[in-house]
């Protein structure tokens, strides 16, 4: 079994990939999408979204990072895929799943699912342009308005010769509203002999086991669940082998938040470094109530040093709380 980290636009950048892969349990990452329209993009575009190209196309923990492309024209996508491969990408991923209206209006993401033939043409062109030893993968949804074209899409992707397919188990119309229809992915597995990865609404090890049962997929992709519970990938890996593993507690999460701030201070302008931290706290509060309290304390902070001091203060207070001897009756 393998666990992939989903390419969440504006959230899972290289700093988040670095942090989450350092905790273990993640076997592959995918970048935020590289928007491809009418031209071959310069190398700096790929290097900005995937700094991991500078050290073998992996995070510092050794986890491969695939570059994701988004667009609607086979030839220009193929050209850009070839360039990404030349720059050292560990793999190429094609985005047919993004439901954002701005993306769909500019001929990208899930709107292309209305045309299974074009999905096939894009996947086939990219596969032909990329050296055989570099994987080409696809991420899709169950369809655009409904699931009526789902198997046509899947068969076209398989015929294109790609290596793997990830299915977000909802249509574009469903957006991100629960539930995810994991059982629909099983139809694809019955239709083609292609490794298929299940994605959507996996928030716990129990969800992961249920998803595998209903979809028939061995491999999973995690998005928001891994942001809310940063140790979820390794908890799932343990659960699928029948092992027990303790979950992270909030005192163990605080140092991760501090580490994330330092990663952002090292890679971004200091003025912007607090913003990704506050964004992550907004995800963490779904599982850790203490994160909600911290978010309220720091949400208006713009100075990274002020935020760092607040995090250090909280970490110190937690250490004191842990060693304090409870009063006896």
PAGU-890604 format. One record per residue: residue in one letter; x, y, z of N, C-alpha, C in turn. Coordinates in steps of 0.1 Angstrom, whole numbers. Layout:
REM residues N
(a; (X; Y; Z); (X; Y; Z); (X; Y; Z)),
...
END
This chain:
REM residues 329
(x; (8; -12; 0); (0; 0; 0); (9; 13; 0)),
(x; (4; 23; -8); (11; 36; -8); (1; 47; -4)),
(x; (6; 57; 2); (-2; 69; 6); (4; 81; -1)),
(x; (-4; 88; -9); (0; 100; -16); (-5; 113; -9)),
(x; (2; 124; -11); (-2; 136; -6); (-8; 144; -17)),
(x; (-21; 149; -16); (-28; 155; -27); (-22; 169; -30)),
(x; (-23; 173; -42); (-18; 187; -46); (-29; 197; -44)),
(x; (-30; 203; -32); (-40; 213; -28); (-34; 227; -31)),
(x; (-41; 233; -41); (-37; 246; -46); (-37; 256; -35)),
(x; (-25; 263; -34); (-24; 274; -24); (-22; 269; -10)),
(x; (-21; 256; -8); (-19; 251; 6); (-7; 241; 7)),
(x; (-6; 232; -2); (4; 222; -1); (16; 226; -11)),
(x; (23; 236; -7); (35; 240; -14); (47; 232; -9)),
(x; (59; 236; -13); (71; 228; -10); (74; 228; 5)),
(x; (70; 239; 12); (73; 240; 26); (64; 230; 34)),
(x; (51; 229; 30); (42; 219; 36); (46; 205; 32)),
(x; (50; 203; 20); (55; 190; 16); (67; 186; 24)),
(x; (76; 195; 26); (88; 192; 34); (84; 188; 48)),
(x; (75; 195; 54); (72; 192; 68); (64; 179; 69)),
(x; (54; 177; 61); (46; 165; 62); (54; 152; 59)),
(x; (62; 153; 49); (70; 141; 45); (80; 137; 56)),
(x; (84; 147; 64); (94; 144; 74); (88; 136; 85)),
(x; (75; 135; 86); (68; 127; 97); (66; 113; 93)),
(x; (68; 109; 80); (67; 95; 76); (53; 92; 72)),
(x; (52; 81; 64); (39; 76; 60); (35; 81; 46)),
(x; (42; 91; 40); (38; 96; 27); (48; 90; 17)),
(x; (43; 84; 6); (51; 78; -4); (53; 86; -16)),
(x; (45; 96; -18); (46; 105; -30); (39; 118; -28)),
(x; (44; 129; -34); (37; 142; -34); (35; 146; -48)),
(x; (26; 155; -50); (23; 162; -63); (23; 177; -60)),
(x; (29; 184; -69); (29; 199; -68); (15; 205; -70)),
(x; (14; 218; -66); (3; 226; -70); (4; 226; -86)),
(x; (-7; 229; -92); (-7; 228; -107); (1; 239; -113)),
(x; (8; 235; -124); (14; 245; -133); (4; 248; -144)),
(x; (0; 260; -145); (-10; 264; -155); (-4; 265; -169)),
(x; (-9; 257; -178); (-4; 257; -192); (-14; 262; -201)),
(x; (-11; 272; -209); (-21; 277; -219); (-16; 276; -233)),
(x; (-8; 285; -238); (-5; 285; -252); (10; 285; -255)),
(x; (19; 283; -245); (33; 284; -248); (41; 275; -239)),
(x; (53; 273; -243); (63; 265; -235); (68; 274; -224)),
(x; (66; 270; -211); (70; 278; -200); (85; 277; -197)),
(x; (90; 288; -192); (105; 288; -189); (108; 279; -177)),
(x; (120; 274; -176); (123; 266; -164); (120; 271; -151)),
(x; (121; 285; -149); (119; 291; -136); (105; 288; -131)),
(x; (96; 287; -139); (82; 284; -135); (81; 271; -128)),
(x; (87; 260; -134); (87; 247; -128); (96; 247; -115)),
(x; (107; 254; -115); (116; 254; -104); (110; 262; -92)),
(x; (101; 272; -95); (95; 279; -84); (84; 270; -77)),
(x; (76; 263; -85); (66; 255; -79); (71; 242; -73)),
(x; (83; 238; -78); (89; 225; -74); (104; 227; -72)),
(x; (107; 234; -61); (122; 235; -57); (129; 222; -55)),
(x; (121; 212; -53); (127; 198; -51); (135; 194; -63)),
(x; (133; 200; -75); (140; 197; -87); (155; 199; -85)),
(x; (159; 208; -75); (173; 211; -73); (180; 199; -66)),
(x; (172; 190; -60); (179; 179; -53); (171; 166; -57)),
(x; (171; 163; -70); (167; 150; -75); (152; 148; -76)),
(x; (144; 158; -74); (130; 157; -76); (123; 151; -64)),
(x; (130; 151; -52); (124; 146; -40); (124; 156; -29)),
(x; (116; 154; -18); (118; 162; -6); (130; 158; 1)),
(x; (134; 166; 11); (147; 162; 18); (145; 149; 25)),
(x; (133; 144; 27); (130; 131; 33); (131; 120; 23)),
(x; (134; 123; 10); (135; 113; 0); (122; 109; -7)),
(x; (111; 117; -5); (98; 113; -11); (97; 120; -25)),
(x; (94; 112; -35); (93; 118; -49); (82; 128; -50)),
(x; (85; 138; -58); (75; 149; -61); (72; 149; -76)),
(x; (59; 147; -79); (55; 148; -93); (51; 162; -96)),
(x; (54; 167; -108); (49; 180; -112); (35; 178; -119)),
(x; (26; 186; -114); (12; 185; -120); (10; 197; -130)),
(x; (5; 193; -142); (1; 202; -152); (-14; 203; -154)),
(x; (-18; 215; -157); (-33; 218; -159); (-34; 226; -171)),
(x; (-43; 221; -180); (-45; 228; -193); (-55; 220; -202)),
(x; (-57; 225; -214); (-67; 218; -222); (-62; 215; -236)),
(x; (-49; 218; -239); (-44; 216; -253); (-33; 206; -253)),
(x; (-35; 195; -260); (-26; 183; -260); (-11; 187; -263)),
(x; (-9; 195; -274); (4; 197; -279); (12; 205; -269)),
(x; (7; 216; -264); (14; 225; -255); (16; 218; -242)),
(x; (6; 210; -237); (8; 203; -225); (20; 193; -227)),
(x; (20; 186; -238); (31; 176; -241); (45; 183; -241)),
(x; (45; 195; -247); (58; 202; -247); (63; 206; -233)),
(x; (53; 210; -224); (57; 214; -211); (60; 202; -202)),
(x; (53; 191; -205); (56; 179; -198); (71; 174; -201)),
(x; (74; 175; -214); (88; 171; -217); (98; 180; -211)),
(x; (95; 193; -210); (104; 202; -203); (106; 199; -188)),
(x; (94; 196; -181); (95; 192; -167); (103; 180; -165)),
(x; (102; 170; -174); (110; 158; -174); (125; 161; -175)),
(x; (128; 170; -185); (142; 174; -187); (148; 181; -174)),
(x; (140; 188; -167); (144; 195; -155); (146; 186; -143)),
(x; (142; 173; -144); (144; 164; -134); (132; 160; -126)),
(x; (120; 162; -131); (108; 158; -124); (107; 143; -122)),
(x; (103; 139; -110); (102; 125; -107); (91; 118; -115)),
(x; (81; 126; -118); (69; 121; -126); (61; 133; -130)),
(x; (52; 131; -139); (43; 141; -144); (28; 137; -141)),
(x; (21; 146; -136); (7; 144; -132); (-2; 154; -140)),
(x; (-14; 149; -145); (-23; 157; -152); (-35; 160; -144)),
(x; (-39; 172; -143); (-51; 176; -135); (-63; 178; -143)),
(x; (-73; 168; -141); (-86; 169; -147); (-96; 170; -136)),
(x; (-92; 174; -124); (-101; 173; -112); (-105; 187; -106)),
(x; (-97; 197; -109); (-99; 210; -102); (-113; 215; -106)),
(x; (-122; 218; -96); (-135; 223; -98); (-137; 238; -98)),
(x; (-126; 245; -96); (-127; 260; -95); (-132; 266; -107)),
(x; (-142; 275; -106); (-148; 282; -117); (-138; 289; -126)),
(x; (-129; 296; -120); (-119; 304; -127); (-111; 295; -136)),
(x; (-107; 283; -130); (-99; 274; -138); (-107; 268; -149)),
(x; (-120; 264; -146); (-128; 257; -156); (-131; 267; -168)),
(x; (-133; 280; -164); (-136; 290; -175); (-125; 292; -185)),
(x; (-112; 289; -180); (-101; 290; -189); (-96; 277; -194)),
(x; (-106; 268; -196); (-103; 255; -202); (-93; 246; -195)),
(x; (-95; 245; -182); (-86; 236; -174); (-94; 229; -163)),
(x; (-88; 218; -158); (-94; 211; -147); (-106; 202; -151)),
(x; (-116; 202; -143); (-127; 192; -144); (-136; 195; -156)),
(x; (-136; 207; -162); (-145; 210; -173); (-142; 201; -185)),
(x; (-129; 196; -186); (-125; 188; -197); (-131; 174; -196)),
(x; (-136; 170; -184); (-143; 157; -183); (-156; 156; -191)),
(x; (-161; 167; -196); (-172; 166; -205); (-169; 160; -218)),
(x; (-156; 159; -221); (-151; 154; -234); (-141; 143; -232)),
(x; (-145; 131; -230); (-136; 120; -228); (-125; 118; -238)),
(x; (-129; 122; -251); (-119; 120; -262); (-107; 130; -260)),
(x; (-110; 142; -254); (-100; 152; -252); (-91; 148; -240)),
(x; (-97; 142; -230); (-89; 137; -219); (-79; 127; -224)),
(x; (-84; 118; -233); (-75; 107; -238); (-64; 114; -247)),
(x; (-68; 124; -255); (-58; 130; -264); (-47; 137; -256)),
(x; (-51; 144; -245); (-41; 150; -237); (-32; 140; -230)),
(x; (-38; 130; -224); (-30; 120; -217); (-20; 113; -227)),
(x; (-25; 109; -239); (-17; 102; -248); (-6; 111; -253)),
(x; (-8; 124; -256); (2; 133; -261); (13; 134; -250)),
(x; (9; 136; -238); (19; 138; -227); (27; 125; -225)),
(x; (20; 114; -225); (28; 101; -223); (38; 99; -235)),
(x; (34; 103; -247); (43; 101; -258); (55; 110; -257)),
(x; (53; 122; -251); (64; 132; -250); (74; 130; -239)),
(x; (70; 122; -229); (78; 120; -217); (86; 107; -218)),
(x; (99; 107; -215); (106; 94; -215); (99; 83; -208)),
(x; (100; 71; -213); (93; 59; -207); (95; 57; -193)),
(x; (108; 60; -188); (111; 57; -174); (105; 67; -164)),
(x; (99; 78; -169); (93; 88; -160); (78; 85; -160)),
(x; (72; 83; -149); (58; 80; -148); (49; 92; -152)),
(x; (38; 89; -159); (28; 99; -161); (15; 94; -155)),
(x; (10; 102; -146); (-2; 99; -139); (-13; 109; -141)),
(x; (-26; 105; -138); (-37; 114; -140); (-45; 115; -128)),
(x; (-51; 127; -125); (-60; 128; -114); (-73; 134; -120)),
(x; (-84; 127; -116); (-97; 130; -122); (-108; 129; -111)),
(x; (-120; 133; -115); (-132; 131; -107); (-141; 121; -114)),
(x; (-152; 118; -108); (-162; 109; -113); (-169; 114; -126)),
(x; (-167; 127; -128); (-174; 133; -139); (-176; 148; -137)),
(x; (-183; 154; -146); (-185; 169; -145); (-199; 171; -138)),
(x; (-210; 169; -145); (-223; 171; -139); (-227; 158; -131)),
(x; (-224; 147; -137); (-228; 134; -132); (-217; 123; -136)),
(x; (-220; 110; -133); (-211; 100; -135); (-213; 92; -148)),
(x; (-221; 98; -157); (-225; 91; -169); (-213; 88; -179)),
(x; (-203; 97; -178); (-191; 95; -187); (-179; 89; -180)),
(x; (-181; 85; -168); (-169; 81; -160); (-161; 70; -166)),
(x; (-168; 59; -170); (-161; 48; -175); (-154; 51; -189)),
(x; (-161; 60; -197); (-155; 64; -209); (-142; 72; -207)),
(x; (-142; 80; -196); (-130; 88; -193); (-119; 78; -188)),
(x; (-123; 68; -180); (-113; 59; -174); (-107; 51; -186)),
(x; (-115; 46; -195); (-110; 37; -206); (-101; 45; -215)),
(x; (-104; 58; -217); (-95; 66; -225); (-82; 69; -219)),
(x; (-82; 71; -206); (-70; 73; -198); (-61; 61; -199)),
(x; (-67; 49; -197); (-60; 37; -198); (-54; 35; -212)),
(x; (-62; 38; -222); (-57; 36; -236); (-45; 45; -239)),
(x; (-44; 56; -232); (-34; 66; -234); (-20; 61; -229)),
(x; (-20; 50; -221); (-8; 44; -217); (-2; 50; -204)),
(x; (-10; 57; -196); (-4; 63; -184); (-2; 52; -174)),
(x; (6; 56; -163); (10; 46; -153); (0; 44; -142)),
(x; (-7; 55; -138); (-17; 54; -127); (-28; 64; -128)),
(x; (-39; 62; -122); (-50; 71; -122); (-55; 73; -107)),
(x; (-56; 85; -103); (-62; 89; -90); (-76; 94; -93)),
(x; (-86; 89; -85); (-99; 93; -87); (-104; 100; -74)),
(x; (-108; 112; -75); (-114; 119; -64); (-129; 115; -65)),
(x; (-134; 108; -55); (-147; 101; -57); (-159; 111; -55)),
(x; (-159; 121; -63); (-170; 131; -64); (-170; 137; -78)),
(x; (-181; 142; -83); (-181; 149; -95); (-178; 164; -93)),
(x; (-176; 171; -104); (-174; 186; -102); (-186; 192; -95)),
(x; (-198; 187; -99); (-210; 193; -93); (-210; 191; -77)),
(x; (-205; 179; -73); (-204; 177; -58); (-194; 186; -51)),
(x; (-184; 191; -59); (-174; 199; -52); (-167; 192; -42)),
(x; (-167; 197; -29); (-160; 190; -18); (-170; 186; -7)),
(x; (-183; 186; -11); (-193; 183; -1); (-193; 168; 2)),
(x; (-193; 164; 14); (-195; 149; 17); (-208; 144; 13)),
(x; (-209; 131; 10); (-199; 121; 12); (-190; 120; -1)),
(x; (-180; 112; -1); (-173; 107; -12); (-179; 94; -16)),
(x; (-180; 91; -29); (-186; 79; -34); (-176; 69; -38)),
(x; (-169; 63; -28); (-158; 54; -30); (-162; 42; -38)),
(x; (-175; 37; -37); (-179; 25; -44); (-179; 28; -59)),
(x; (-180; 40; -63); (-180; 43; -78); (-166; 40; -84)),
(x; (-156; 42; -75); (-142; 39; -80); (-141; 24; -84)),
(x; (-148; 15; -77); (-147; 1; -80); (-151; -2; -94)),
(x; (-160; 6; -100); (-164; 4; -114); (-152; 6; -123)),
(x; (-144; 15; -120); (-132; 18; -128); (-122; 6; -127)),
(x; (-121; 1; -115); (-111; -10; -113); (-116; -22; -121)),
(x; (-129; -24; -122); (-134; -35; -130); (-133; -33; -145)),
(x; (-132; -21; -149); (-132; -17; -163); (-118; -18; -170)),
(x; (-108; -15; -162); (-94; -14; -168); (-84; -20; -158)),
(x; (-73; -26; -164); (-63; -31; -155); (-52; -21; -152)),
(x; (-56; -10; -146); (-47; 2; -143); (-47; 4; -128)),
(x; (-36; 7; -122); (-36; 9; -108); (-43; 22; -105)),
(x; (-53; 21; -97); (-61; 33; -94); (-60; 36; -79)),
(x; (-59; 49; -76); (-57; 55; -63); (-70; 62; -59)),
(x; (-75; 59; -47); (-87; 65; -42); (-85; 77; -34)),
(x; (-93; 87; -36); (-91; 100; -29); (-105; 106; -26)),
(x; (-106; 113; -14); (-118; 120; -10); (-123; 115; 3)),
(x; (-125; 124; 13); (-131; 122; 26); (-125; 111; 34)),
(x; (-111; 111; 34); (-104; 102; 43); (-98; 110; 54)),
(x; (-105; 109; 66); (-101; 117; 77); (-95; 109; 89)),
(x; (-95; 96; 88); (-91; 87; 99); (-86; 74; 93)),
(x; (-79; 66; 102); (-76; 52; 97); (-88; 44; 94)),
(x; (-99; 46; 102); (-111; 38; 99); (-117; 42; 85)),
(x; (-116; 55; 82); (-121; 59; 68); (-112; 53; 58)),
(x; (-99; 52; 60); (-90; 46; 50); (-93; 32; 48)),
(x; (-96; 24; 58); (-99; 10; 57); (-112; 8; 50)),
(x; (-122; 17; 53); (-135; 16; 46); (-134; 20; 32)),
(x; (-126; 30; 29); (-124; 34; 15); (-118; 23; 7)),
(x; (-108; 16; 12); (-101; 5; 5); (-111; -6; 3)),
(x; (-120; -9; 13); (-130; -19; 11); (-140; -16; 0)),
(x; (-145; -4; 0); (-156; -1; -10); (-150; 2; -24)),
(x; (-138; 8; -25); (-133; 11; -38); (-125; -1; -44)),
(x; (-120; -9; -35); (-111; -20; -40); (-97; -16; -42)),
(x; (-94; -3; -39); (-80; 3; -42); (-71; 0; -30)),
(x; (-59; -3; -33); (-49; -5; -23); (-43; 8; -19)),
(x; (-41; 17; -28); (-34; 30; -26); (-44; 41; -24)),
(x; (-40; 51; -16); (-49; 62; -12); (-42; 75; -14)),
(x; (-49; 86; -16); (-44; 99; -17); (-51; 107; -6)),
(x; (-44; 115; 2); (-49; 123; 13); (-47; 138; 10)),
(x; (-58; 145; 13); (-57; 160; 12); (-59; 167; 25)),
(x; (-71; 171; 27); (-74; 179; 40); (-72; 171; 52)),
(x; (-74; 157; 51); (-72; 149; 63); (-58; 149; 68)),
(x; (-48; 150; 59); (-34; 151; 63); (-30; 164; 68)),
(x; (-38; 175; 64); (-35; 188; 70); (-41; 189; 84)),
(x; (-52; 184; 86); (-59; 184; 99); (-52; 175; 109)),
(x; (-47; 164; 105); (-40; 154; 113); (-27; 151; 106)),
(x; (-16; 158; 109); (-4; 156; 102); (2; 142; 103)),
(x; (-2; 134; 113); (4; 121; 114); (-6; 110; 108)),
(x; (-17; 115; 101); (-26; 106; 95); (-20; 96; 86)),
(x; (-11; 100; 77); (-5; 90; 67); (2; 78; 75)),
(x; (9; 81; 85); (16; 70; 92); (6; 62; 100)),
(x; (-4; 68; 105); (-15; 61; 113); (-22; 51; 103)),
(x; (-25; 56; 91); (-31; 47; 81); (-22; 35; 77)),
(x; (-9; 39; 75); (0; 28; 72); (1; 17; 83)),
(x; (0; 22; 95); (1; 12; 106); (-12; 4; 106)),
(x; (-24; 11; 104); (-37; 4; 105); (-38; -7; 95)),
(x; (-33; -4; 83); (-35; -14; 72); (-26; -26; 74)),
(x; (-17; -26; 83); (-9; -38; 86); (-13; -43; 100)),
(x; (-24; -38; 106); (-28; -43; 118); (-21; -39; 131)),
(x; (-12; -28; 129); (-4; -23; 140); (-12; -12; 147)),
(x; (-8; -10; 159); (-14; 2; 167); (-3; 12; 168)),
(x; (-7; 25; 167); (2; 36; 168); (-5; 48; 175)),
(x; (2; 54; 184); (-4; 65; 191); (-5; 77; 182)),
(x; (-16; 85; 184); (-17; 97; 176); (-9; 108; 182)),
(x; (-6; 118; 174); (1; 130; 179); (-8; 137; 189)),
(x; (-3; 142; 200); (-10; 151; 209); (-6; 166; 206)),
(x; (-14; 175; 211); (-12; 189; 208); (2; 194; 212)),
(x; (7; 190; 224); (21; 194; 227); (31; 189; 217)),
(x; (29; 179; 210); (38; 174; 199); (36; 181; 186)),
(x; (24; 188; 185); (21; 195; 172); (27; 209; 173)),
(x; (28; 215; 185); (33; 229; 186); (47; 230; 179)),
(x; (56; 220; 182); (69; 222; 175); (69; 221; 160)),
(x; (59; 213; 155); (57; 212; 141); (52; 226; 135)),
(x; (44; 233; 142); (39; 246; 138); (51; 256; 138)),
(x; (60; 255; 148); (72; 263; 149); (81; 260; 137)),
(x; (83; 247; 134); (91; 243; 123); (86; 248; 110)),
(x; (72; 248; 108); (66; 253; 96); (69; 268; 94)),
(x; (68; 275; 105); (71; 289; 105); (85; 292; 100)),
(x; (94; 284; 105); (108; 286; 102); (111; 283; 87)),
(x; (104; 272; 82); (105; 269; 68); (100; 280; 59)),
(x; (89; 286; 63); (84; 297; 55); (93; 310; 56)),
(x; (98; 312; 68); (107; 323; 69); (120; 322; 61)),
(x; (124; 309; 59); (136; 307; 51); (134; 308; 36)),
(x; (121; 305; 32); (119; 304; 17); (110; 316; 12)),
(x; (104; 324; 20); (95; 334; 15); (99; 348; 22)),
(x; (94; 358; 16); (95; 372; 22); (90; 371; 36)),
(x; (97; 377; 46); (93; 377; 60); (78; 382; 62)),
(x; (74; 391; 54); (61; 397; 56); (50; 386; 53)),
(x; (53; 376; 45); (43; 366; 41); (44; 353; 49)),
(x; (55; 352; 57); (57; 339; 64); (46; 335; 74)),
(x; (40; 345; 81); (30; 341; 90); (17; 335; 84)),
(x; (14; 339; 71); (1; 336; 65); (-1; 321; 63)),
(x; (9; 313; 58); (7; 299; 57); (6; 292; 71)),
(x; (12; 297; 81); (11; 292; 94); (-4; 293; 99)),
(x; (-9; 305; 98); (-23; 308; 102); (-33; 299; 94)),
(x; (-30; 297; 81); (-38; 289; 72); (-38; 275; 77)),
(x; (-26; 270; 81); (-25; 256; 86); (-33; 255; 100)),
(x; (-31; 264; 108); (-39; 264; 121); (-54; 263; 118)),
(x; (-59; 269; 108); (-73; 268; 105); (-77; 254; 101)),
(x; (-67; 246; 95); (-70; 232; 93); (-69; 224; 106)),
(x; (-58; 227; 113); (-55; 219; 125); (-67; 220; 135)),
(x; (-74; 231; 136); (-84; 232; 146); (-96; 223; 144)),
(x; (-97; 217; 132); (-107; 207; 130); (-105; 194; 138)),
(x; (-92; 192; 142); (-89; 180; 150); (-84; 183; 164)),
(x; (-77; 195; 165); (-71; 199; 178); (-78; 211; 183)),
(x; (-86; 211; 193); (-93; 223; 198); (-83; 234; 202)),
(x; (-71; 230; 207); (-62; 240; 211); (-57; 249; 199)),
(x; (-57; 243; 187); (-53; 251; 175); (-63; 262; 172)),
(x; (-76; 260; 176); (-86; 271; 174); (-83; 282; 183)),
(x; (-79; 279; 196); (-75; 290; 205); (-63; 297; 201)),
(x; (-53; 290; 196); (-41; 296; 191); (-43; 305; 179)),
(x; (-52; 300; 170); (-55; 308; 158); (-61; 321; 162)),
(x; (-70; 321; 171); (-76; 334; 176); (-66; 343; 181)),
(x; (-56; 338; 188); (-45; 347; 194); (-36; 353; 183)),
(x; (-34; 346; 172); (-24; 350; 163); (-29; 355; 149)),
(x; (-42; 354; 147); (-48; 356; 134); (-45; 370; 128)),
(x; (-43; 380; 137); (-40; 393; 132); (-25; 397; 132)),
(x; (-17; 387; 136); (-2; 390; 136); (4; 390; 122)),
(x; (12; 400; 119); (18; 400; 106); (34; 399; 108)),
(x; (39; 401; 119); (53; 401; 122); (57; 387; 125)),
(x; (66; 380; 117); (69; 366; 120); (76; 364; 133)),
(x; (84; 375; 138); (90; 373; 151); (80; 373; 162)),
(x; (70; 381; 161); (59; 382; 171); (52; 368; 171)),
(x; (50; 362; 160); (44; 349; 159); (53; 338; 165)),
(x; (66; 339; 162); (75; 330; 168); (75; 331; 183)),
(x; (75; 343; 188); (75; 344; 203); (62; 338; 209)),
(x; (51; 340; 202); (39; 334; 207); (39; 319; 207)),
(x; (45; 313; 197); (46; 299; 196); (56; 294; 207)),
(x; (67; 301; 209); (76; 297; 219); (70; 297; 233)),
(x; (62; 308; 235); (55; 309; 248); (45; 298; 251)),
(x; (38; 294; 240); (28; 283; 242); (36; 270; 244)),
(x; (47; 268; 237); (54; 255; 239); (60; 255; 253)),
(x; (65; 266; 258); (70; 266; 272); (59; 263; 282)),
(x; (47; 269; 280); (36; 267; 289); (32; 253; 289)),
(x; (32; 247; 278); (28; 232; 277); (38; 224; 284)),
(x; (51; 227; 283); (61; 219; 290); (59; 220; 305)),
(x; (55; 232; 310); (53; 234; 324); (40; 226; 329)),
(x; (30; 226; 320); (18; 219; 324); (20; 204; 325)),
(x; (29; 199; 317); (32; 185; 317); (40; 180; 329)),
(x; (48; 189; 334); (56; 185; 346); (50; 189; 359)),
(x; (39; 197; 358); (33; 201; 371); (27; 190; 378)),
(x; (29; 189; 391); (23; 178; 399); (9; 182; 403)),
(x; (-1; 173; 400); (-15; 177; 404); (-16; 178; 419)),
(x; (-24; 187; 423); (-26; 189; 437); (-34; 177; 443)),
(x; (-31; 173; 455); (-39; 162; 461); (-50; 168; 469)),
(x; (-60; 160; 470); (-72; 164; 478); (-70; 164; 493)),
END
